[in-house]
Amino acid sequence: PMTTSRRPRLLCLHGGNSNNDITQFQIMGLKLSHDFDVVFLHGPHQSDSAATGLELFSSGPWYTWNNDDDGYNTSLQYLANYCKTH
């Protein structure tokens, strides 16, 4: 019987007040896509501004993983749901 092997997936998360453009730029030199299916995920909360200096590398929009209402609870549920469905 023929089996299909699948490359491992690597979920890359940006920091606070950042976005996937920044993460892609940061890991570009690692050449991870040679060995992994690289997946990028924005944080669930949109942010009004970028972390210091990031606007030089992306025009936004910006996202974050925590908020004043519930800390990281929404983000943890968001990540769990993403992992279950993908």
N, C-alpha and C positions, 0 to 999 in steps of 0.2 A: 504494500500500500504506500502511496505517495503522501508524504507529509509536507506541510507548508510551514517553514520557519518564519517567524516574524521578528524583525529587529525590536529590541527593547525601546520603549518610549521614555523620554526624559522630559518631565514637566519643569519648566523654568518660570520662576516667579520674580517679578520686579520688586524693588524696595518701595518704601512709602513715597507718595507724591511723585510717581514715576510712570512708566508705561512699557509696553513690549518693544517699542523702538529702541529704548535705552538698553534693555536686556539683550536684545539681538546684537547691538553694537558691542556690549561688554563681553559677550561670549564668542564673538566672531572668530577670533584667533585660535580658539580651542578646537575648531573643526569637528565639533560633536556630531554634526549631521552625517559624517562618514560612517559612524557606528550606531547611531540612534535616530529614531524618529523624534525630532525635537518639537515640543509643543509649548506655546507661550500662552499665558492666561493673565488677563488684566484683573486687578483687584476689583471687588464688587462696588466700591464707593468712589464716585468721581470727586476729584479734588480741584480746588480753585486755582492752585498754583503748583509749579514744579519745585522739587527739592533744589537747593542752591546749585546753579550752574547747568542743570539738565536742559534748560531751554535753549542752550547752544547746540544741542544734538537732536532735538525733536521739537516740533511745534505743538505737541500735545494731541489730544486731551490727556490729562493726568489722572491717575488712580491711586487709591490707597487701600490698605488692608484693615485698618481699624477706623472707628469713628467714635464720637463722644457718646452716642446712644448706647452702644452695646460692646464696645471694645472690639475684640476679635471674634465674637460669637457668630456673627453673620458670615464672616470670611471662612471660618472653620466649616460651617454648614455648606457654604458655596463650594469649597474645595472637595468636601466629601461627596456632594452631589455630582460634581464634575467627574471625579474619579470613578464613581459607580456607573456613570452613563457613557464613559469613554474608555 
